[in-house]
Amino acid sequence: MVPMDDETYGDLQRSAREHLWMHFTRHSSYEKADVPIIVRGEGAYIWDAKGTKYLDALAGLFVSQLGHGREDLAEAAARQAKELAFFPLWSYAHPNAIELAERIAGYAPGDLNKVFFTTGGGEAVETAWKLAKQYFKLTGRPTKHKVISRAIAYHGTPQGALSITGLPPMKAPFEPLVPSTFRVPNTNIYRAPEFLPHTDGNADPEAFGRWAADQIAVAIENEGPDTVAAVFLEPVQNSGGCFPPPPGYFQRVREICDEYDVLLVSDEVICAFGRLGHYFGAERYDYQPDMITFAKGVTSGYAPLGGMIATDELMEPFRHGTTTFLHGYTFGGHPVSTAVALANLDAFENEGINKRVRENEGAFRATLEKLYDLPIVGDVRGDGFFYGIELVKDKATRETFNEAESEKLLRGFLSKALYDAGLYCRADDRGDPVVQLAPPLICDQAHFDEMEQKLRDVLSRAVDLL
């Protein structure tokens, strides 16, 4: 790739500083440093404007399942744009939305047969909460409106989704938010409570899973079962660094939801469409949700699309009389986005993407676990192609870093050092400090080795820094 000339590059830098408001960004960081400008992608790699190549170890943002530069997906978008570029789903339909809804329903477990399209994950979470509240009003239980979610969990930035999010620093600037959301412990077994059974310093997985799930029942009782509408849970929690469910966790959660007449929402904005080697994480962990939210991987990032899948039971009250779900988005189920999603799912089937992930996830884990010999690596956890590496100050005691140390480690060193090493991933402190990896699902052992080598180099230097 030919690097961008200095004049064009300089013009873009000036324009970015003056006009572009980037998301989740400390703009003071770019008062003196250059804004990274990504201009091209191919397979598992991206290139910046200066021609530097990076391994995309985060799939953009848990999105690029099939990697970059897929002509089949780009051509699907172009064909549809020429035929019908836009039409809303407000009392009308178009063929792509109909076909995609049927196809997604076919992949979803149980009787999750009704698909409501949005443009992204936050909107999907908003949709699920609004449906839960209206459903209970329509079925004679109007006081059921509260939501339970897990500590440190991220569920989106719209007002309702942000209320469900369990990250107080992310919420504080925008309060007051939508009331009636409550938190329970997450499934970070690495930091399980000491009072639970332990062996050689590690919590018993089944005991921990039962305890964590039972805290949902405690929360429902504390709030009053007649007031709680839904529980929102990710199959593998993202924030905090990839917390998989312990054995039996979701089965117990399902029992609790059934006992208290509470809806179970599986927030699969990250976990769906191959990230865990299945179309949906609920399938991997063998539980039946009442709703699933999805986005990101449904199009592999080639067009924006999200959605909510609901059971036949939740749709039933809307089939009669004048009852309407007064909710929608202009670009939800966009003709071009749904065309891309159909092409994306064709590729999933034709190329055996889910099977590929399942066949390679063991090698991915084993390669990352080589990093355990570094004193800063406390835990390597995850499933499928979705992993977090928790960093610690003392491996023996699992002591974490304080706020100042975390700031120095993650933002003062790791984020830039990883990028300079040619590895695009996430150094995160929503919870204890972690490095997150979620590469395109087309990656193989060579990519795993490259990630491990670059991480080893940077994390070794981080040890010296501290």
C-alpha positions in Angstrom: 0.0 0.0 0.0 1.3 3.5 -0.9 1.4 5.7 2.2 -0.7 8.9 2.1 1.3 12.0 1.1 2.3 14.3 3.9 0.1 17.2 2.8 -3.1 15.1 2.6 -2.2 13.4 5.9 -1.6 16.8 7.6 -4.9 18.2 6.2 -6.8 15.1 7.6 -5.2 15.5 11.0 -6.1 19.2 11.2 -9.7 18.4 10.1 -10.0 15.6 12.6 -9.0 17.8 15.5 -11.3 20.6 14.4 -14.4 18.8 13.4 -14.5 15.1 14.3 -16.0 14.1 17.6 -14.8 10.6 18.1 -16.6 8.1 20.3 -15.3 7.2 23.8 -12.2 9.2 23.2 -10.0 11.5 25.3 -9.6 14.2 22.8 -6.8 15.8 24.8 -4.7 12.8 23.8 -4.6 14.1 20.3 -3.7 17.8 21.0 -0.1 16.9 20.3 -0.2 13.3 19.0 -1.6 12.2 15.7 -5.1 10.7 15.4 -4.7 7.1 14.1 -6.3 7.1 10.6 -7.2 3.6 9.3 -7.6 3.5 5.5 -7.8 -0.2 4.4 -8.4 -3.7 5.6 -7.8 -7.1 4.2 -8.5 -10.4 5.9 -7.4 -10.1 9.5 -5.2 -7.0 8.9 -5.7 -3.2 8.7 -3.5 -0.4 7.5 -3.2 3.2 8.6 -2.7 6.2 6.4 1.1 5.9 6.7 1.1 2.4 5.4 1.7 0.6 8.7 0.1 -2.9 9.0 -1.7 -4.1 12.1 -3.3 -7.4 13.1 -6.9 -6.7 13.9 -7.2 -8.7 17.1 -10.5 -7.1 18.1 -12.4 -7.6 14.8 -12.9 -3.8 14.7 -15.1 -3.8 17.8 -16.2 -7.5 18.0 -17.7 -7.0 14.6 -15.6 -8.1 11.6 -16.4 -11.8 11.8 -15.4 -12.6 8.2 -12.5 -10.1 8.2 -11.9 -7.1 5.9 -12.1 -6.7 2.2 -14.9 -9.2 1.4 -16.0 -8.5 -2.2 -19.1 -10.7 -1.8 -20.5 -8.6 1.0 -19.6 -5.3 -0.7 -21.2 -6.5 -4.0 -24.4 -7.5 -2.1 -24.6 -4.0 -0.7 -24.1 -2.4 -4.1 -26.7 -4.6 -5.9 -29.3 -3.8 -3.3 -28.5 -0.1 -3.3 -29.2 0.0 -7.0 -32.5 -1.8 -6.7 -34.0 -0.3 -3.5 -31.7 1.8 -1.4 -34.2 2.6 1.3 -37.7 1.9 2.6 -38.9 1.8 6.2 -40.5 -1.1 8.0 -43.3 1.1 9.3 -46.4 -0.8 8.2 -44.5 -1.9 5.0 -41.9 -4.6 4.3 -39.3 -5.5 1.8 -38.1 -9.0 0.7 -34.7 -8.8 2.4 -36.2 -8.0 5.8 -38.7 -10.8 5.5 -36.1 -13.4 4.4 -33.6 -12.3 7.0 -36.1 -12.4 9.8 -37.1 -16.0 8.9 -33.5 -17.0 8.6 -32.5 -15.6 12.0 -35.6 -17.1 13.6 -34.5 -20.4 12.1 -31.1 -20.2 13.9 -32.5 -19.0 17.2 -33.4 -21.6 19.9 -36.9 -22.6 20.8 -39.8 -20.5 19.7 -37.9 -17.2 19.3 -39.6 -16.6 16.0 -40.3 -12.8 15.9 -37.4 -10.5 14.8 -37.5 -6.7 15.3 -34.8 -4.9 13.4 -32.8 -2.0 14.7 -29.5 -0.4 13.5 -27.3 -1.4 16.5 -27.0 -3.1 19.8 -28.0 -0.3 22.1 -31.3 0.1 20.2 -31.8 -3.6 20.5 -31.5 -3.5 24.2 -33.9 -0.5 24.4 -36.3 -2.5 22.3 -36.2 -5.5 24.6 -36.8 -3.5 27.7 -39.7 -1.6 26.2 -41.3 -4.8 24.9 -40.9 -6.4 28.4 -42.7 -3.5 30.1 -45.5 -3.3 27.5 -46.0 -7.1 27.5 -46.6 -7.2 31.2 -49.0 -4.2 31.0 -51.0 -6.0 28.2 -51.2 -9.2 30.2 -52.5 -7.8 33.4 -49.2 -7.3 35.4 -48.6 -3.6 34.9 -46.3 -3.2 37.9 -43.6 -5.4 36.4 -41.1 -3.0 34.9 -37.7 -3.3 36.7 -34.6 -4.8 35.2 -31.8 -6.8 36.8 -28.3 -6.9 35.2 -24.8 -7.7 36.4 -22.1 -5.6 37.9 -19.5 -4.1 35.4 -21.7 -5.3 32.5 -22.1 -3.0 29.4 -25.4 -3.0 27.6 -25.3 0.2 25.5 -25.4 4.0 25.6 -29.0 5.0 25.0 -30.7 6.2 28.2 -32.5 2.9 28.9 -29.6 0.7 27.9 -27.2 2.8 29.9 -29.4 2.4 32.9 -29.1 -1.3 32.6 -25.3 -1.0 32.2 -23.4 -1.8 35.4 -20.6 0.7 35.1 -21.2 3.6 37.4 -18.4 5.9 35.9 -19.9 5.5 32.5 -23.4 6.5 33.8 -22.5 9.4 36.2 -22.2 12.1 33.5 -25.7 11.5 32.2 -27.7 10.9 35.4 -30.5 10.9 36.2 -31.1 8.0 33.9 -34.2 5.7 33.6 -34.9 4.4 37.1 -35.6 0.8 38.2 -32.5 -1.1 37.3 -30.5 -3.2 39.8 -27.2 -5.1 39.8 -26.2 -8.6 40.8 -22.7 -10.2 40.9 -21.1 -11.2 37.6 -19.4 -14.5 36.9 -15.8 -13.6 37.4 -14.7 -16.8 39.1 -11.1 -15.5 39.3 -12.4 -13.1 41.9 -15.1 -15.3 43.5 -16.0 -14.5 47.1 -13.7 -16.2 49.7 -16.6 -17.7 51.6 -17.4 -20.1 48.7 -15.6 -23.5 48.6 -12.1 -23.2 47.2 -9.5 -25.7 46.2 -5.8 -24.6 45.7 -7.0 -21.0 45.7 -9.6 -21.5 43.0 -13.4 -21.4 43.6 -15.4 -24.5 42.9 -17.1 -23.7 39.6 -20.5 -25.3 40.3 -20.8 -23.7 43.8 -19.8 -20.3 42.4 -22.3 -20.6 39.5 -25.1 -21.6 41.9 -24.3 -18.7 44.2 -24.0 -16.2 41.4 -27.3 -17.3 39.9 -29.1 -17.3 43.3 -28.2 -13.6 43.8 -30.7 -12.9 41.0 -33.4 -14.5 43.1 -32.3 -12.5 46.1 -32.5 -9.3 44.0 -36.0 -10.2 42.7 -37.2 -10.9 46.3 -35.7 -7.6 47.5 -37.4 -5.6 44.8 -40.6 -7.6 44.9 -41.4 -10.2 42.3 -44.5 -8.2 41.1 -42.2 -5.4 40.1 -39.4 -7.1 38.1 -39.9 -7.6 34.4 -36.6 -8.9 33.0 -33.0 -10.0 33.6 -30.4 -8.9 31.0 -27.4 -11.2 30.8 -24.6 -11.7 28.2 -23.6 -15.3 27.5 -20.0 -14.2 28.1 -19.9 -10.8 29.8 -17.6 -8.4 27.9 -16.8 -5.6 30.3 -14.3 -6.7 33.0 -12.6 -9.0 30.4 -14.7 -12.0 29.2 -16.5 -13.8 32.0 -17.9 -17.1 30.8 -20.7 -18.7 32.7 -19.9 -21.3 35.3 -21.4 -24.8 35.0 -25.1 -24.8 35.6 -25.4 -21.0 35.9 -27.8 -20.3 33.1 -29.9 -23.3 33.9 -30.4 -22.0 37.4 -31.1 -18.5 36.1 -33.8 -20.0 33.8 -35.4 -21.7 36.8 -35.4 -18.5 38.8 -37.0 -16.5 35.9 -39.7 -19.1 35.5 -40.3 -19.2 39.3 -40.8 -15.4 39.5 -42.4 -14.8 36.1 -39.5 -12.8 34.9 -38.2 -12.6 31.3 -34.7 -13.7 30.5 -33.0 -11.5 27.9 -29.8 -12.9 26.4 -27.8 -9.8 25.3 -25.8 -11.3 22.4 -24.7 -8.1 20.6 -21.1 -9.4 20.9 -21.6 -13.2 21.4 -23.9 -14.0 18.5 -23.0 -15.0 15.0 -19.9 -17.1 15.5 -18.0 -15.3 18.3 -18.5 -18.4 20.5 -18.7 -20.9 17.6 -22.5 -20.9 17.3 -25.1 -18.5 15.9 -26.1 -17.7 19.4 -24.4 -18.0 22.8 -27.6 -19.4 24.3 -27.1 -22.5 22.1 -23.6 -22.9 23.3 -24.5 -22.8 27.0 -27.8 -24.6 26.5 -30.4 -22.2 27.9 -33.6 -20.8 26.5 -34.1 -17.0 26.6 -37.3 -15.1 26.2 -35.5 -12.5 24.0 -32.2 -12.2 22.3 -30.6 -9.0 21.3 -28.0 -9.0 18.5 -26.0 -6.6 16.2 -22.3 -6.4 15.2 -21.5 -9.8 13.6 -24.8 -10.2 11.8 -23.3 -8.2 8.9 -19.6 -8.6 9.8 -19.6 -4.8 9.9 -20.2 -4.3 6.3 -23.4 -2.4 7.1 -25.1 -1.3 10.4 -27.8 -3.7 11.7 -29.1 -5.0 14.9 -32.3 -6.5 16.3 -34.3 -8.2 19.0 -35.7 -11.7 18.7 -38.8 -12.5 20.8 -40.9 -15.6 21.5 -44.3 -16.3 20.1 -45.7 -15.7 23.6 -44.4 -12.2 23.7 -45.8 -11.4 20.3 -49.2 -12.8 21.1 -50.8 -9.7 22.7 -49.9 -7.6 19.7 -51.9 -9.9 17.3 -55.3 -8.6 18.4 -57.4 -5.5 18.1 -55.6 -2.2 17.9 -52.7 -3.1 20.1 -49.4 -1.7 18.7 -45.8 -1.7 19.8 -45.2 2.1 19.4 -41.5 1.7 18.8 -39.3 1.8 15.7 -36.2 3.2 14.0 -36.0 4.9 10.6 -33.1 2.7 9.4 -34.0 -0.5 11.3 -34.0 -3.4 8.8 -32.5 -1.2 6.1 -32.7 -2.9 2.7 -28.9 -2.6 2.1 -28.0 -3.8 5.6 -30.3 -6.8 5.4 -28.9 -7.7 2.0 -25.4 -7.7 3.5 -26.6 -9.8 6.4 -28.0 -12.4 4.1 -24.7 -12.6 2.2 -22.9 -12.7 5.4 -24.9 -15.7 6.6 -24.5 -17.4 3.3 -20.7 -17.2 3.8 -21.1 -18.5 7.4 -22.8 -21.6 6.0 -20.7 -22.1 2.9 -17.4 -21.7 4.7 -18.4 -23.5 7.9 -17.4 -20.5 10.1 -19.0 -21.7 13.3 -17.4 -25.1 13.0 -14.1 -23.4 12.2 -14.3 -21.5 15.5 -15.0 -24.6 17.5 -12.1 -26.5 15.8 -9.7 -23.6 16.5 -10.7 -22.3 19.9 -8.6 -24.8 21.8 -5.5 -23.7 19.9 -6.3 -20.1 20.5 -6.7 -20.6 24.2 -3.6 -22.7 24.5 -1.5 -20.1 22.6 -2.7 -17.3 24.9 -2.1 -19.4 28.0 1.6 -19.4 27.1 1.5 -15.9 28.6 1.0 -17.3 32.1 4.8 -17.4 32.5 4.7 -13.6 32.7 4.3 -12.2 36.3 1.8 -9.6 35.1 -0.7 -12.2 33.7 -3.1 -13.3 36.3 -5.9 -14.9 34.4 -6.6 -15.9 30.8 -10.3 -16.5 30.3 -13.0 -16.7 27.6 -14.5 -19.1 25.0 -14.6 -19.3 21.3 -12.7 -16.4 19.7 -13.4 -14.1 22.7 -10.8 -13.8 25.4 -9.6 -11.5 28.2 -6.2 -11.4 29.9 -6.4 -10.0 33.4 -3.3 -8.1 34.5 -2.2 -8.2 38.2 0.4 -6.6 40.4 1.0 -9.8 42.4 0.1 -13.2 40.8 0.3 -15.1 44.1 -2.2 -12.9 45.9 -4.2 -11.8 42.8 -3.6 -8.2 43.9 -4.8 -5.7 41.3 -3.6 -2.2 40.5 -4.9 0.9 42.1 -6.5 3.6 40.0 -3.3 5.6 39.4 -1.3 2.4 38.6 -4.0 1.3 36.2 -4.1 4.6 34.4 -0.3 4.5 34.0 -0.3 0.9 32.8 -3.2 1.0 30.4 -3.4 4.5 29.0 0.1 5.6 29.8 1.8 2.6 28.2 -0.2 -0.5 27.0 -2.6 1.1 24.5 0.1 2.9 22.6 2.7 0.1 22.9 0.3 -2.5 21.6 -0.6 -0.3 18.6 3.0 0.5 18.0 3.7 -3.2 18.0 1.2 -3.7 15.2 -1.5 -5.2 17.3 -5.0 -3.6 17.4 -6.8 -4.8 20.6 -8.3 -3.3 23.7 -6.5 -2.5 27.0 -9.5 -1.9 29.3 -10.1 -1.0 33.0 -13.8 -1.3 33.2 -13.3 -3.5 36.2 -9.7 -4.8 36.8 -7.2 -4.1 34.1 -7.4 -6.5 31.1 -6.3 -6.9 27.5 -9.2 -8.1 25.3 -8.9 -10.2 22.2 -11.7 -11.0 19.7 -10.1 -11.5 16.3 -11.9 -12.2 13.0 -13.3 -15.7 12.9 -11.1 -16.5 9.8 -7.9 -16.4 12.0 -5.7 -19.5 12.4 -2.6 -20.6 14.3 -0.3 -18.2 12.5 -2.5 -15.3 13.7 -2.7 -16.7 17.2 1.1 -17.0 17.3 1.5 -13.4 16.1 -0.9 -12.2 18.8 1.0 -14.1 21.5 4.4 -12.8 20.4 3.4 -9.2 20.2 1.6 -9.4 23.6 4.6 -11.1 25.1 6.9 -8.4 24.0 4.7 -5.5 25.2 3.6 -7.2 28.5 7.2 -8.0 29.3 8.1 -4.3 28.9 5.1 -3.4 31.1 6.5 -5.5 33.9 9.7 -3.4 33.7 7.7 -0.2 33.7 6.0 -1.2 37.0 
